[in-house]
Amino acid sequence: MNTRPLILLLLVFYVFSPTLFNWMINPSGSWYRPYIIWAVVIVLAYFVQGRRGSDEL
């Protein structure tokens, strides 16, 4: 299993998390901003699971 893309993704998330968090909790923002973040997380998890074969556990 190649873990480099996962480590790179975590590093990018760590670098941009303060900006993303401030964008998400901005009081003048839309009510659905946190749901956008969760939708992106769910879609990424779906694609990561979809690449795995059915015989892998």
C-alpha positions as CSV (number, residue, x, y, z in Angstrom):
1,M,0.0,0.0,0.0
2,N,1.3,3.4,-1.0
3,T,0.9,5.9,1.8
4,R,2.6,8.9,0.2
5,P,-0.7,10.4,-1.2
6,L,-2.3,10.0,2.2
7,I,0.6,11.7,4.0
8,L,0.6,14.5,1.4
9,L,-3.2,15.0,1.9
10,L,-2.8,15.1,5.6
11,L,0.0,17.7,5.3
12,V,-2.0,19.9,3.0
13,F,-5.0,19.6,5.4
14,Y,-2.8,20.6,8.3
15,V,-1.4,23.6,6.5
16,F,-4.8,24.9,5.4
17,S,-6.9,23.9,8.4
18,P,-6.7,27.3,10.2
19,T,-7.9,29.2,7.1
20,L,-10.6,26.6,6.4
21,F,-11.8,26.7,10.0
22,N,-12.0,30.5,10.0
23,W,-13.9,30.4,6.7
24,M,-16.3,27.8,8.2
25,I,-17.2,29.6,11.4
26,N,-17.4,33.1,9.9
27,P,-20.6,34.6,11.4
28,S,-21.4,36.5,8.2
29,G,-21.1,33.3,6.1
30,S,-23.8,30.9,4.9
31,W,-25.4,28.3,7.2
32,Y,-24.4,25.4,4.9
33,R,-20.6,26.0,5.0
34,P,-19.9,23.2,7.5
35,Y,-21.9,20.8,5.4
36,I,-19.7,21.5,2.4
37,I,-16.7,20.4,4.4
38,W,-18.4,17.2,5.4
39,A,-19.6,16.5,1.9
40,V,-16.0,16.8,0.6
41,V,-14.8,14.4,3.4
42,I,-17.5,11.9,2.5
43,V,-16.7,12.1,-1.3
44,L,-13.0,11.6,-0.6
45,A,-13.6,8.6,1.6
46,Y,-15.9,7.1,-1.1
47,F,-13.1,7.4,-3.7
48,V,-10.4,6.0,-1.4
49,Q,-12.6,3.0,-0.7
50,G,-13.6,2.6,-4.3
51,R,-10.0,2.1,-5.4
52,R,-9.6,-0.8,-3.1
53,G,-10.4,-4.2,-4.5
54,S,-13.1,-6.4,-3.1
55,D,-10.7,-9.0,-2.0
56,E,-8.7,-6.7,0.2
57,L,-9.5,-6.5,3.9
